Amino acid sequence: MAGAPPPSSPHRTTGSTCLHPLSELLRIPLDQVNFVACQLFALFAAFWFRIYLRPGKSSAEVRHGFATILGIYFVIFCFGWYSVHLFVLVLMGYGIMVTTSVSNIHRYTFFVAMGYLTICHISRIYIFHYGILTTDFSGPLMIVTQKITTLAFQVHDGLGRRAEDLSAEQYRLAVRVKPSFLEYLSYLLNFMSVIAGPCNNFKDYVAFIEGRHIHMKLLEVNWKHKGLHSLPEPSPTGAVIYKLCITLMSLLLFLTLTKAFPVTCLAEDWFVHKANFLTRLCYLYIIMQASKPKYYFAWTLADAVNNAAGFGFSGVDENGNFCWDLLCNLNIWKIETATSFKMYVGNWNIQTATWLKCVCYERVPWYPTVLTFILSAVWHGVYPGYYFTFLTGSLVTLAARAVRNNCRHYFLSSKALKVVYDLLTWAATQLAVSYTVAPFVMLAVEPTLSLYKSMYFYLHIISLLIILFLPIKSQAHTQRQPQTLNSVNKKKADGYLHEKLN
């Protein structure tokens, strides 16, 4: 693969080298060993945090301080002097927060944070030369960028906009008092999410630190008990154990399947020039499946860490079961059984999709879908492979929408036809996703073009033909902007918030 890092680079890191012997023993890059070690330590620290620094026993300041100090230590341990980038961005963000008018705070914060992130992305290309390092400083920087911009928009909503101009969700999450410096640092650098995320809302995080998080979520679903003292105290232990089982399975798959089918196979001579089209298609699907376990591992472990600390409770489902998926970043079952491109994307990197909706899709007046795709690509980085993926994804999305609108109703007349339709759309979706995301993991231009040439650009051609010749039927218009609060809803929301906070 062109531009691959030298053989010695997997063990090179700017972070701590104390685990280098373990890295050599396991033959796993040191930066990955440091990442896993920090996340496992964070898991045990999260249990300790929930039990011994619980809100009734420790003040919010103590909980904020401990979460921040341990998070800073993790960053320095993993990234060494590169951690300066995170601290610089955090300090710049807080400087804008306290000095800028609320009418412009979201704009300045967004452009500064995204600009600094983009500069760091560009610098990494010249430093690593397309090197695929799983754990590098840009990962936490991307999470911090999400949180900084999310908070800035929510402060703007709470202090710079009229309540009646906000959507119900924006009104619920609006921040009406600027955070203190300690709250700001804790939200951005806490040990539970500083390494692998996910992004979350400031009000949810502060409510968790202050011990109001679970009560708020129970009241949101109209829990039958009205007094706070009569509300149950759901335990996250079951959810944590379940997610750790998924994490372990993902790790085993990573150590076997991913190692057996590396993405570099897609650039090898036998694949590009000797294999027939059907073999290439099947092998592409297998390799893309093999690239998923590392994401399943990292995101599920990060979710488990937050749950172990008592954060991530989302309420009660329709069966009365307590749910701990507020911070969930993916739904593996829905991903693997997706029968549409939209369903697949909607269950992958969920918190990033929520961030894109919050800061872009609901805010921009023109071309929201296109601008959201562009922002997502810029946020991910400046590797050309990202842009190949997002441009291809936009074509596939439009084509899939046209096919669904024009063909699906023919298969709803019987259960048998519906099963056939689901099987066909499942296969088409999985193959389309594999074709679309291949450049995302290959990164560089040369192997991407080589792959697509060997596949005859088949999905690009099919998608363009569908878009050109298959009309997209008009559907009942769903407003992109959620309905804003009218005066009556505002009164209800005020009473609702008063009930939660008191």
Buried (B, 14 or more C-beta within 10 A) or exposed (E): BEBBBEEEBBBBBBBBBEBBEBBEEEEBBBBBBBBBBBBEBBBEBBBEBBEEBEBEEBEBEEBBBBBBBBBBBBBBBBBBEBBEBBBEBBEBBBEBBEEBEBEEBBBBBBEBBBEBBBEBBEEBBEEBBBBBBEBBBBBBBBBBBBBBBBBBBBBBBBBBBEBEEBBBBBBBBBBEEBBEEEBBBBBBBBBBBBBBBBBBBBBBBBBBBEBBBBBBBBBBEEBEEEEEEEBEEBEBEEBBEBBBEBBEBBBEBBEEBBEEBBBBBBBBEEBBEEBEEEEBBEBBBBBBBBBBBBBBBBBBBBBBBBBBBBBBBBBBEEEEEBBBBBBBBBBBEBBEBBBBBBBBBBBBBBBBBBBBBBBBBBBBEEEBBEBBBBBBBBBBBBBBBBBBBBBBBBBBBBBBBBBBBBEEEEBEEEEEEEEEBEEEBBEBBBBBBBBBBBBBBBBBBBBBBBBBEBBEBEBBEBBBEBBEEBEBEEEEEEEEEBEBBEEEBBEEBEEBBEEBEE
